[in-house]
Amino acid sequence: MKKINIFSIALVFICSSAQLLAQQLPQFSQYMFNTISINPAYAGSRETISVVGLHRSQWVGLAGAPTTSTVSVHAPLKNEKIGLGLSIINDELGYENFVYAYGDFSYTIELSEKTKLAFGLKAGFTHYNLDQEGFLDDPTVAIDPFFSNFTNRWNPNVGVGAYLHQNKWYVGLSAPRILNTDYNESALDPEVDYIALERVGYYLTAGYVFELNESTKLKPSALVKLTNGAPVSFDLSAHLLFDEKFWIGGSYRYNRDTSTIGALADFQVSPQMRIGYAYEHYITDLRPYTGGTHEILLMFEVFKPTKRVKSPRYF
């Protein structure tokens, strides 16, 4: 246990330093049910008021491991061509903390009776914080020029996205943060070789629903993530849906240092409520030191008594 704790502290510090160099948005196992966090064009696409809460505990068993919580809400306006949304993400890793508070706007064009194309705009603020007590107060940290210009503050940013979809398939392309932000202003100091930079990230998502029989459907999904200054990562998943109520499936995520395989289960408790759980098992050098990653999702949707959703929503 002592060896794991020592390794944990070293690992978190290394990962924290890497994240300071090229901070990225948190990544979720159940991204297909939380698309609003990365693509503003998704706002209002579910044709009702949709509220999603999600909590992710990563690298369980390691001290200072990442934990992420997010709450989002989005809905179409009365004319249904315009969608609005709001998402808040709290992401912690060791001594670091990021809070993202962003609003979403989408406009949908009907390309045909079944096909829609939405364009989205995301705008808001990111707050970056390093713990003063226990970290910045440490004498060895205080004399490090990398941290000398650090300030806790809110930084504005904007993002864009497009979402092409029918009821049984979708393709999305987005850049949820398009401004590079230096969180500690180290670029202003010629003696500092590193900067705490939030870089532009690009997301490509896609999914399709195959009807195997009257009660069973197969839904493969994919996500590719490109970030300047970071390795390419991608997610592949496939889920079976039984009787429009119960999802079960598996996933594979490729990342140079933290690749995983995973499992997901999702249950439609009622027409308004869905709960989901995902587990990821690491298949890299990190595997002996962690119990994996756990993720819990809760979705609640509000339907007007006089309106029925035109067809089941799979994304």
MARKOLKOL-659037 format. One record per residue (C-alpha): residue in one letter; residue number from 1; x, y, z. Coordinates in Angstrom, 2 decimals, padded with zeros to 5 digits. Example, Ala and Ser with C-alpha at 12.3 -4.5 7.8 and 13.67 -1.06 7.14 Angstrom:
! residues 2
+----+-----+---------+---------+---------+
| aa |   i |       u |       v |       w |
+----+-----+---------+---------+---------+
|  A |   1 |  012.30 | -004.50 |  007.80 |
|  S |   2 |  013.67 | -001.06 |  007.14 |
+----+-----+---------+---------+---------+
END
This chain:
! residues 315
+----+-----+---------+---------+---------+
| aa |   i |       u |       v |       w |
+----+-----+---------+---------+---------+
|  M |   1 |  000.00 |  000.00 |  000.00 |
|  K |   2 |  002.85 |  002.36 |  000.76 |
|  K |   3 |  004.30 |  001.75 | -002.69 |
|  I |   4 |  000.96 |  002.56 | -004.29 |
|  N |   5 |  000.65 |  005.79 | -002.34 |
|  I |   6 |  004.14 |  006.92 | -003.35 |
|  F |   7 |  003.42 |  006.00 | -006.96 |
|  S |   8 |  000.07 |  007.78 | -006.77 |
|  I |   9 |  001.59 |  011.04 | -005.64 |
|  A |  10 |  004.25 |  010.88 | -008.33 |
|  L |  11 |  001.73 |  009.95 | -011.00 |
|  V |  12 | -000.70 |  012.70 | -010.10 |
|  F |  13 |  002.08 |  015.28 | -010.08 |
|  I |  14 |  003.31 |  014.17 | -013.50 |
|  C |  15 | -000.21 |  014.15 | -014.94 |
|  S |  16 | -000.96 |  017.50 | -013.35 |
|  S |  17 |  002.17 |  018.95 | -014.94 |
|  A |  18 |  001.19 |  017.51 | -018.31 |
|  Q |  19 | -002.26 |  018.94 | -017.97 |
|  L |  20 | -000.78 |  022.31 | -017.11 |
|  L |  21 |  001.04 |  022.17 | -020.42 |
|  A |  22 | -002.04 |  021.28 | -022.49 |
|  Q |  23 | -005.25 |  021.22 | -020.49 |
|  Q |  24 | -008.09 |  019.24 | -022.10 |
|  L |  25 | -011.79 |  018.91 | -021.41 |
|  P |  26 | -012.85 |  015.88 | -019.35 |
|  Q |  27 | -013.80 |  012.83 | -021.39 |
|  F |  28 | -016.78 |  010.62 | -020.53 |
|  S |  29 | -017.66 |  006.99 | -021.16 |
|  Q |  30 | -021.32 |  007.88 | -021.75 |
|  Y |  31 | -020.55 |  010.77 | -024.12 |
|  M |  32 | -023.39 |  009.74 | -026.46 |
|  F |  33 | -025.91 |  010.72 | -023.74 |
|  N |  34 | -024.00 |  013.88 | -022.74 |
|  T |  35 | -023.19 |  015.36 | -026.14 |
|  I |  36 | -024.14 |  018.88 | -025.07 |
|  S |  37 | -020.89 |  019.10 | -023.08 |
|  I |  38 | -018.78 |  019.00 | -026.26 |
|  N |  39 | -021.13 |  020.09 | -029.07 |
|  P |  40 | -023.42 |  023.15 | -028.76 |
|  A |  41 | -025.33 |  022.16 | -031.91 |
|  Y |  42 | -026.88 |  019.30 | -029.89 |
|  A |  43 | -028.94 |  021.79 | -027.84 |
|  G |  44 | -032.65 |  021.11 | -028.28 |
|  S |  45 | -032.15 |  018.05 | -030.50 |
|  R |  46 | -034.05 |  015.75 | -028.14 |
|  E |  47 | -037.23 |  017.81 | -028.77 |
|  T |  48 | -037.93 |  018.30 | -025.07 |
|  I |  49 | -036.39 |  019.68 | -021.87 |
|  S |  50 | -033.50 |  017.35 | -021.09 |
|  V |  51 | -031.53 |  017.43 | -017.83 |
|  V |  52 | -028.41 |  015.30 | -017.39 |
|  G |  53 | -026.31 |  014.77 | -014.27 |
|  L |  54 | -023.10 |  012.76 | -014.45 |
|  H |  55 | -020.33 |  011.88 | -011.99 |
|  R |  56 | -017.05 |  010.22 | -012.95 |
|  S |  57 | -014.42 |  008.85 | -010.54 |
|  Q |  58 | -011.24 |  008.04 | -012.45 |
|  W |  59 | -008.21 |  005.97 | -011.41 |
|  V |  60 | -009.98 |  004.72 | -008.27 |
|  G |  61 | -007.49 |  003.88 | -005.53 |
|  L |  62 | -004.92 |  006.56 | -006.39 |
|  A |  63 | -004.52 |  009.58 | -004.13 |
|  G |  64 | -005.52 |  012.80 | -005.90 |
|  A |  65 | -007.12 |  010.92 | -008.82 |
|  P |  66 | -009.41 |  012.85 | -011.19 |
|  T |  67 | -013.09 |  013.29 | -010.29 |
|  T |  68 | -015.56 |  015.03 | -012.57 |
|  S |  69 | -019.16 |  016.12 | -012.04 |
|  T |  70 | -021.36 |  017.79 | -014.63 |
|  V |  71 | -024.93 |  019.06 | -014.85 |
|  S |  72 | -026.50 |  020.19 | -018.11 |
|  V |  73 | -029.92 |  021.24 | -019.34 |
|  H |  74 | -031.09 |  022.00 | -022.87 |
|  A |  75 | -034.36 |  022.36 | -024.73 |
|  P |  76 | -035.84 |  023.64 | -027.99 |
|  L |  77 | -037.73 |  026.91 | -028.05 |
|  K |  78 | -041.32 |  027.19 | -029.22 |
|  N |  79 | -040.48 |  027.23 | -032.93 |
|  E |  80 | -038.19 |  024.18 | -032.43 |
|  K |  81 | -035.52 |  025.54 | -034.79 |
|  I |  82 | -033.68 |  027.25 | -031.95 |
|  G |  83 | -032.25 |  025.35 | -028.99 |
|  L |  84 | -030.74 |  026.69 | -025.78 |
|  G |  85 | -028.61 |  024.94 | -023.20 |
|  L |  86 | -026.45 |  025.38 | -020.13 |
|  S |  87 | -023.72 |  023.09 | -018.83 |
|  I |  88 | -021.52 |  023.24 | -015.74 |
|  I |  89 | -018.52 |  020.93 | -015.27 |
|  N |  90 | -016.37 |  020.62 | -012.15 |
|  D |  91 | -013.11 |  018.77 | -012.79 |
|  E |  92 | -010.53 |  018.02 | -010.08 |
|  L |  93 | -007.11 |  016.43 | -010.40 |
|  G |  94 | -004.75 |  016.49 | -007.46 |
|  Y |  95 | -004.19 |  020.12 | -006.49 |
|  E |  96 | -005.86 |  021.38 | -009.68 |
|  N |  97 | -009.50 |  022.37 | -010.13 |
|  F |  98 | -011.32 |  023.48 | -013.27 |
|  V |  99 | -014.89 |  024.78 | -013.39 |
|  Y | 100 | -016.53 |  025.23 | -016.79 |
|  A | 101 | -019.76 |  027.27 | -017.03 |
|  Y | 102 | -021.04 |  027.57 | -020.60 |
|  G | 103 | -024.24 |  028.43 | -022.42 |
|  D | 104 | -025.26 |  026.87 | -025.74 |
|  F | 105 | -027.24 |  028.12 | -028.74 |
|  S | 106 | -028.26 |  026.06 | -031.77 |
|  Y | 107 | -030.16 |  026.69 | -034.98 |
|  T | 108 | -031.58 |  023.76 | -036.96 |
|  I | 109 | -032.22 |  023.52 | -040.69 |
|  E | 110 | -034.46 |  020.78 | -042.11 |
|  L | 111 | -032.63 |  019.30 | -045.10 |
|  S | 112 | -035.43 |  016.82 | -045.75 |
|  E | 113 | -038.41 |  015.31 | -043.98 |
|  K | 114 | -036.13 |  013.15 | -041.85 |
|  T | 115 | -032.71 |  014.85 | -041.96 |
|  K | 116 | -031.74 |  017.88 | -039.87 |
|  L | 117 | -028.57 |  019.93 | -039.73 |
|  A | 118 | -027.90 |  022.07 | -036.66 |
|  F | 119 | -025.22 |  024.71 | -036.10 |
|  G | 120 | -024.22 |  025.68 | -032.59 |
|  L | 121 | -022.37 |  028.31 | -030.62 |
|  K | 122 | -021.01 |  027.84 | -027.09 |
|  A | 123 | -019.83 |  030.68 | -024.86 |
|  G | 124 | -018.91 |  031.01 | -021.22 |
|  F | 125 | -016.10 |  030.97 | -018.70 |
|  T | 126 | -013.48 |  028.58 | -017.34 |
|  H | 127 | -012.14 |  028.97 | -013.81 |
|  Y | 128 | -008.74 |  027.49 | -012.99 |
|  N | 129 | -007.54 |  027.05 | -009.43 |
|  L | 130 | -004.51 |  025.58 | -007.70 |
|  D | 131 | -004.82 |  024.83 | -003.99 |
|  Q | 132 | -003.04 |  027.44 | -001.93 |
|  E | 133 | -002.88 |  025.32 |  001.22 |
|  G | 134 | -000.72 |  022.25 |  000.82 |
|  F | 135 |  000.63 |  023.17 | -002.61 |
|  L | 136 |  001.33 |  026.83 | -003.44 |
|  D | 137 |  002.34 |  027.37 |  000.20 |
|  D | 138 |  004.99 |  024.65 | -000.12 |
|  P | 139 |  008.41 |  026.41 | -000.09 |
|  T | 140 |  009.72 |  024.22 | -002.93 |
|  V | 141 |  006.73 |  025.23 | -005.06 |
|  A | 142 |  006.81 |  028.89 | -004.06 |
|  I | 143 |  010.30 |  029.37 | -005.53 |
|  D | 144 |  009.42 |  027.63 | -008.83 |
|  P | 145 |  009.08 |  030.31 | -011.56 |
|  F | 146 |  006.44 |  028.19 | -013.27 |
|  F | 147 |  004.01 |  028.99 | -010.45 |
|  S | 148 |  005.16 |  032.52 | -009.67 |
|  N | 149 |  002.70 |  034.15 | -012.09 |
|  F | 150 | -000.22 |  031.92 | -011.22 |
|  T | 151 | -003.61 |  033.54 | -010.50 |
|  N | 152 | -007.03 |  032.10 | -009.75 |
|  R | 153 | -009.39 |  033.69 | -012.24 |
|  W | 154 | -012.22 |  033.22 | -014.73 |
|  N | 155 | -011.29 |  033.17 | -018.41 |
|  P | 156 | -013.81 |  033.60 | -021.27 |
|  N | 157 | -013.93 |  031.20 | -024.19 |
|  V | 158 | -016.19 |  030.25 | -027.09 |
|  G | 159 | -016.88 |  027.13 | -029.12 |
|  V | 160 | -018.67 |  026.02 | -032.28 |
|  G | 161 | -020.28 |  022.84 | -033.57 |
|  A | 162 | -022.38 |  021.17 | -036.24 |
|  Y | 163 | -024.75 |  018.23 | -035.82 |
|  L | 164 | -026.26 |  016.30 | -038.75 |
|  H | 165 | -028.82 |  013.70 | -037.76 |
|  Q | 166 | -031.88 |  011.58 | -038.37 |
|  N | 167 | -033.68 |  009.48 | -035.80 |
|  K | 168 | -031.33 |  006.50 | -036.28 |
|  W | 169 | -027.97 |  008.09 | -037.05 |
|  Y | 170 | -025.91 |  011.18 | -036.36 |
|  V | 171 | -022.59 |  012.83 | -037.20 |
|  G | 172 | -021.20 |  015.69 | -035.15 |
|  L | 173 | -018.15 |  017.94 | -035.48 |
|  S | 174 | -017.23 |  020.49 | -032.83 |
|  A | 175 | -014.56 |  022.58 | -031.16 |
|  P | 176 | -015.98 |  023.46 | -027.72 |
|  R | 177 | -013.05 |  025.77 | -026.86 |
|  I | 178 | -011.41 |  027.71 | -029.70 |
|  L | 179 | -009.35 |  030.23 | -027.71 |
|  N | 180 | -005.93 |  029.30 | -026.33 |
|  T | 181 | -005.75 |  030.43 | -022.69 |
|  D | 182 | -002.57 |  030.75 | -020.60 |
|  Y | 183 | -003.69 |  030.23 | -017.00 |
|  N | 184 | -000.55 |  031.36 | -015.21 |
|  E | 185 |  000.71 |  034.00 | -017.68 |
|  S | 186 |  004.11 |  032.29 | -017.76 |
|  A | 187 |  004.48 |  033.23 | -021.43 |
|  L | 188 |  005.11 |  036.79 | -020.23 |
|  D | 189 |  008.17 |  035.68 | -018.27 |
|  P | 190 |  011.22 |  034.91 | -020.49 |
|  E | 191 |  012.76 |  032.79 | -017.71 |
|  V | 192 |  009.90 |  030.25 | -017.79 |
|  D | 193 |  010.04 |  027.50 | -020.40 |
|  Y | 194 |  006.51 |  026.16 | -019.87 |
|  I | 195 |  003.02 |  027.60 | -020.02 |
|  A | 196 | -000.30 |  026.46 | -018.55 |
|  L | 197 | -002.27 |  026.46 | -021.77 |
|  E | 198 | -005.80 |  025.36 | -022.63 |
|  R | 199 | -005.52 |  024.28 | -026.25 |
|  V | 200 | -008.13 |  023.92 | -029.00 |
|  G | 201 | -009.71 |  020.46 | -029.12 |
|  Y | 202 | -011.69 |  019.00 | -032.03 |
|  Y | 203 | -014.33 |  016.31 | -031.63 |
|  L | 204 | -015.80 |  014.06 | -034.32 |
|  T | 205 | -018.72 |  011.90 | -033.18 |
|  A | 206 | -020.94 |  009.43 | -035.03 |
|  G | 207 | -023.52 |  006.76 | -034.28 |
|  Y | 208 | -026.06 |  004.49 | -035.96 |
|  V | 209 | -028.93 |  002.27 | -034.86 |
|  F | 210 | -029.46 | -001.15 | -036.48 |
|  E | 211 | -032.79 | -002.88 | -035.90 |
|  L | 212 | -032.00 | -006.56 | -035.31 |
|  N | 213 | -035.61 | -007.52 | -034.61 |
|  E | 214 | -038.78 | -006.01 | -033.11 |
|  S | 215 | -037.37 | -005.89 | -029.59 |
|  T | 216 | -033.60 | -005.60 | -030.09 |
|  K | 217 | -031.43 | -002.88 | -031.59 |
|  L | 218 | -027.67 | -002.50 | -032.00 |
|  K | 219 | -026.12 |  000.95 | -031.65 |
|  P | 220 | -022.42 |  001.46 | -032.44 |
|  S | 221 | -020.90 |  004.86 | -031.61 |
|  A | 222 | -017.53 |  006.51 | -032.13 |
|  L | 223 | -015.69 |  009.59 | -030.90 |
|  V | 224 | -012.37 |  010.90 | -032.18 |
|  K | 225 | -010.61 |  013.68 | -030.29 |
|  L | 226 | -007.79 |  015.82 | -031.68 |
|  T | 227 | -006.01 |  018.35 | -029.46 |
|  N | 228 | -003.03 |  020.49 | -030.41 |
|  G | 229 | -000.07 |  019.35 | -028.34 |
|  A | 230 | -001.69 |  016.08 | -027.18 |
|  P | 231 | -001.96 |  012.53 | -028.58 |
|  V | 232 | -004.99 |  011.57 | -030.66 |
|  S | 233 | -007.58 |  009.56 | -028.76 |
|  F | 234 | -010.68 |  007.72 | -029.91 |
|  D | 235 | -013.60 |  005.81 | -028.41 |
|  L | 236 | -015.41 |  002.88 | -030.01 |
|  S | 237 | -018.53 |  001.45 | -028.40 |
|  A | 238 | -021.43 | -000.87 | -029.23 |
|  H | 239 | -024.64 | -001.21 | -027.24 |
|  L | 240 | -027.67 | -003.48 | -027.45 |
|  L | 241 | -031.08 | -002.02 | -026.67 |
|  F | 242 | -033.84 | -004.36 | -025.49 |
|  D | 243 | -037.54 | -003.39 | -025.59 |
|  E | 244 | -036.65 |  000.33 | -025.74 |
|  K | 245 | -035.78 |  000.13 | -022.02 |
|  F | 246 | -032.46 | -001.55 | -021.28 |
|  W | 247 | -029.05 | -000.78 | -022.80 |
|  I | 248 | -025.97 | -002.95 | -022.32 |
|  G | 249 | -022.67 | -002.76 | -024.16 |
|  G | 250 | -018.92 | -002.45 | -024.24 |
|  S | 251 | -016.33 |  000.11 | -025.24 |
|  Y | 252 | -012.69 |  000.57 | -026.16 |
|  R | 253 | -010.78 |  003.81 | -025.73 |
|  Y | 254 | -007.37 |  004.36 | -027.26 |
|  N | 255 | -005.10 |  006.86 | -025.59 |
|  R | 256 | -001.32 |  006.66 | -025.69 |
|  D | 257 | -000.97 |  006.31 | -021.91 |
|  T | 258 | -004.44 |  005.43 | -020.57 |
|  S | 259 | -006.19 |  003.05 | -022.98 |
|  T | 260 | -009.21 |  001.21 | -021.54 |
|  I | 261 | -011.87 | -001.37 | -022.19 |
|  G | 262 | -015.25 | -000.84 | -020.56 |
|  A | 263 | -018.82 | -001.91 | -019.99 |
|  L | 264 | -022.02 |  000.12 | -019.82 |
|  A | 265 | -025.55 | -000.52 | -018.61 |
|  D | 266 | -028.43 |  001.91 | -018.94 |
|  F | 267 | -032.05 |  001.56 | -017.84 |
|  Q | 268 | -035.10 |  003.61 | -018.84 |
|  V | 269 | -036.88 |  003.69 | -015.47 |
|  S | 270 | -039.83 |  005.64 | -016.86 |
|  P | 271 | -040.57 |  007.76 | -019.97 |
|  Q | 272 | -039.03 |  010.68 | -018.06 |
|  M | 273 | -036.08 |  009.10 | -016.22 |
|  R | 274 | -033.01 |  007.12 | -017.23 |
|  I | 275 | -030.10 |  005.91 | -015.11 |
|  G | 276 | -026.78 |  004.61 | -016.38 |
|  Y | 277 | -023.51 |  003.14 | -015.13 |
|  A | 278 | -020.19 |  002.67 | -016.92 |
|  Y | 279 | -016.95 |  001.02 | -015.84 |
|  E | 280 | -013.53 |  001.31 | -017.49 |
|  H | 281 | -010.63 | -001.10 | -016.96 |
|  Y | 282 | -007.15 |  000.11 | -017.85 |
|  I | 283 | -005.00 | -002.00 | -020.17 |
|  T | 284 | -001.82 |  000.09 | -019.92 |
|  D | 285 |  000.94 |  000.33 | -017.29 |
|  L | 286 | -001.54 |  002.11 | -015.01 |
|  R | 287 | -003.55 | -001.12 | -014.51 |
|  P | 288 | -001.78 | -002.53 | -011.38 |
|  Y | 289 | -002.27 |  000.69 | -009.43 |
|  T | 290 | -005.96 |  001.47 | -009.88 |
|  G | 291 | -009.35 | -000.17 | -009.58 |
|  G | 292 | -010.52 |  001.44 | -012.81 |
|  T | 293 | -012.99 |  004.22 | -013.48 |
|  H | 294 | -016.65 |  004.44 | -012.45 |
|  E | 295 | -019.25 |  006.70 | -014.03 |
|  I | 296 | -022.89 |  007.27 | -013.06 |
|  L | 297 | -025.47 |  009.08 | -015.20 |
|  L | 298 | -028.96 |  010.34 | -014.42 |
|  M | 299 | -031.18 |  011.81 | -017.15 |
|  F | 300 | -034.55 |  013.44 | -016.64 |
|  E | 301 | -036.75 |  014.70 | -019.47 |
|  V | 302 | -039.90 |  016.79 | -019.21 |
|  F | 303 | -042.64 |  016.15 | -021.73 |
|  K | 304 | -045.61 |  018.41 | -022.24 |
|  P | 305 | -048.89 |  016.58 | -021.55 |
|  T | 306 | -050.24 |  017.66 | -024.96 |
|  K | 307 | -047.16 |  016.61 | -026.91 |
|  R | 308 | -045.67 |  013.21 | -027.65 |
|  V | 309 | -042.15 |  012.71 | -028.89 |
|  K | 310 | -042.36 |  011.84 | -032.58 |
|  S | 311 | -040.13 |  008.77 | -032.26 |
|  P | 312 | -037.84 |  007.12 | -029.69 |
|  R | 313 | -034.56 |  008.98 | -029.14 |
|  Y | 314 | -031.39 |  006.90 | -029.28 |
|  F | 315 | -028.84 |  009.71 | -028.97 |
+----+-----+---------+---------+---------+
END
